[in-house]
Amino acid sequence: MKLVESVPNFSEGRRKEVVEKIVAEAKKYDRVWVLDWSMDADHNRSVVTLVGEPENLINALFDMTKKAVELIDLRNHTGQHPRMGAADVIPLVPLYNVTMDECVQYSKILGKRIGEELGVPVYLYEKSATHPERENLANIRRGEFEGFFEKIKDPMWKPDFGPDRVHPSAGVTAVGAREFLIAFNVNLGTGDVSVAEKIARAIRFSSGGLRYVKAIGIELKEKGIVQVSINVTNHKKTPLYRVFEMIKMEAERYGVPVLSSEIVGLFPLDSLLQTVSYYLRTNLNSKKVIESNLLDILVKETEK
């Protein structure tokens, strides 16, 4: 069996009935499992974690995108998280018996279908990128939905698939193969968004911070606090505890407490073990986890 993970992000985090309809499209397929989905009203965004056999997973992702195009209108969308499409980004991650090169090919199959059948421009990113400037998702998304109507006229931003014009309500979509990414948010005890922005600038790689870290500062108006919203693109080389400790250190400069943190979607066991090992000052590995040992037994039994 081959297994691929996907964590599509949809630009809807306030209408539960819409997100449920999008998720329901994936549940129609055998050998595709919805492991997790969550909504965030402040971000106005939902994140779904799927695992499945490649062909069925690609079909499920296409149907989810089609439903998102039908139900989400970015002309009426506001939220704290940057976005450019109803189905904003669709990553493919090799999970079991699948190579990164295969995931690149799957991303092209999916991107081509979205572009041709739904009329939504598609940009390949990360390992699938056809141009160096498209490897970083932030470069593609810059300008967001509203700015893309002008941006797409630039030959540099000709889509990889689909029409050379922005879909009027669904925008554009990024599809690509990548490594595991951890979406990690840290909430701060202040309403001053400039503090979160300064901390984000201090920790993100593009402005001189930690390698494999992307971060922005945003305001959570309904909660009266601010947040540092982070993507860790390689947790093995930049562990989660290092990111968290640096945020705490920077927050102390401004006399601001760290209130809480959250993981969006799922994240690897290795990252959890790294973090627990750091704070408990011990050395853990998966052999110390009973569920991991049981899983090894079950896998071996099924393969007999």
Secondary structure, 3 states (H helix, E strand, C coil): CCEEEECCEECCCCCHHHHHHHHHHHCCCCCEEEEEEEEECCCCEEEEEEEECHHHHHHHHHHHHHHHHHHCCHHHCCCCCCCCECEEEEEEEEEECCCHHHHHHHHHHHHHHHHHHHCCCEEEEECCCCCHHHCCHHHHHCCHHHHHHHHCCCHHHCCCECCCCCECCCECEEEEECCCCEEEEEEECCCCHHHHHHHHHHHCHHHCCCCCEEEEEEEECCCCEEEEEEEECCCCCCCHHHHHHHHHHHHHHCCCCEEEEEEECCCCHHHHHHHHHHHHCCCCCHHHCHHHHHHHHHHHHHCC
